[in-house]
Amino acid sequence: MALFLSLALNALLALESSASLTDYAPSFTTCPDTSLVRTFSAGQQALNPSESHFVSQREKQVISQNWRAWLGDGSAIGYDTYEFTDFARVGLAFSGGGYRASNFGAGVISAIDARNATSVSAGTGGLLQVASYLSGLSGGAWLTGSLYMNEFPTTQEMVLGTQPGWTADKDLLLPGSATNLTSAENLAYFENIDISIDSKAAAGFNITIGDGWARMLSYHFLNGTNDVSFFDTSSHGAGQSWSGIQTATFFKELQAPFPLVTIDTNGTFNTTTGTTVLDLNVWEVSPFEFASFDPDVSAGADLTYIGTSLFKGVPLNASSCVVGFDEAGFVIGTSSNIYWGVLASGDVQEVELLASIFGAPVNEETPAVAAVSKWPNPFQGIAPSTFVDSSSSELNLIDGGTNGENVPFNPLLVKAREIDVIVAVDASDDTNNSWPSGAALLLTAERGAAFLQETHQQLPEMPASVDDFAAQGLNLRPTFFGCDSTDAPLVIWLPNAPPLNGDAPFPTLQQNKSSSNETKRKSSSTKRTKIPSGVSFQTPTLLIQTGADACSAP
């Protein structure tokens, strides 16, 4: 089969090529005079100046007005918003969970969006507009990327509208035919993806199935693809960079929260829990930099020039720096690259199939090489006494929830960001029925207490185990943690759960397994069924259960 597929693809590749597809390849330019890497200490953190400026200006020019537009004068809740000079700083966190997470997250976005009149009438529309930060990982990164690469539309328009947005009715791996790997449309899809990733290899960069995965996601979530153009040779998101968010009109006009995508480092994998160990580095990608606020790294690199070979922050070739490595599809693809975990769990078949399609080598000596997403290490030579990958020329990066922290709290808990409220949208697949159990919160609290006391805020007190979450019914309704806490942010946990009124949940919000991936940690999906007709993102989710105490104290 692999030989036949290879011959078929080669035949198609010989027929035509497309320059727009090759925009996936990074290019080279003159290095700037400015420093490409900044470092700081764990005890004296510093945010990127451009991030600080964006957040302060958005809060000053936009958010203060949005609070008043949402709450009015505040008299109904015992406040006078016109006397406020400082409003609470809010961060939104969207979990991993493949299509389930992106669907659920899109529904929550609509439920808190002031552009949705139904949500405004319900009282929830407006929370999105007062948020300073928005973080996503894995399936939540798909949602984040599609929002920011499509000029931050409403989710109704992005998912179900007439403009190119989501093409969620097509399978991620086999969009032409889910039962015929070598159908003409599937082969055209593979061919075009091969053209893109081969152009990156030709530019001198190592490729893996992470690149093929990135291009697949670009077809389904980035701007520029619809049902009519899906199998043609247009760019399908190639050339859209994460740093390009800086120049987007909506971003320059401060009309959206500051976006952050979370990524994990590969390392020791526990096949019983389906997670890596908690002491591995967690990374974040903003429009301005690639960074880690973990105390053993404490550094950030200019995202525009990420991919440049650096040593101690200095380009190895001062006359040639890389631009365009920060492909938006590659960013969200890295954050959702589950294949290293699939391979570590012993499922080699799917990885080998994808590797054969995309030309990434798999062999007995180094099978994991093909399964990670490879980033040139911008921090080579930085913090050699603490940063375990300081001597490596590349970073091997994987799904941002692989360590079990499936809700991207990490960037929102950075002390320098001073976030007061975190809305945690959790679509994790922890139970037999694919609902979250609270495990992501507990693992975040565990990692914070063990490794991040100096650098990150700690989560407020919460139940001690997932059994306690279930016993109190917290996994079935929104819950506020830390209502009376003075040393931790307020956490508003919105778990994906059956409807409160007893109705059956939409089946498309359940996890759809890929054909050969049955790992313990099932928080990412590679396929799903078509969004059914009649689904609307206009009706807000009930965020507070009537008659229930929203605040929890264990």
Helices and strands as residue ranges (DSSP letters): H 2-13, G 20-24, E 27-29, E 37-39, H 49-58, I 59-63, H 64-71, G 75-77, G 81-83, E 90-94, H 98-111, H 117-122, G 128-130, E 131-136, H 139-149, H 155-160, H 184-202, H 209-221, G 243-247, H 249-252, E 258-265, E 269-270, E 275-276, E 282-285, E 289-292, E 299-302, G 303-305, E 310-311, E 314-315, E 321-323, H 328-335, H 339-344, H 348-358, G 367-370, E 373-376, E 394-398, G 410-413, G 415-417, E 421-426, H 439-451, H 466-471, G 474-476, E 479-481, E 490-495, G 507-509, E 551-552
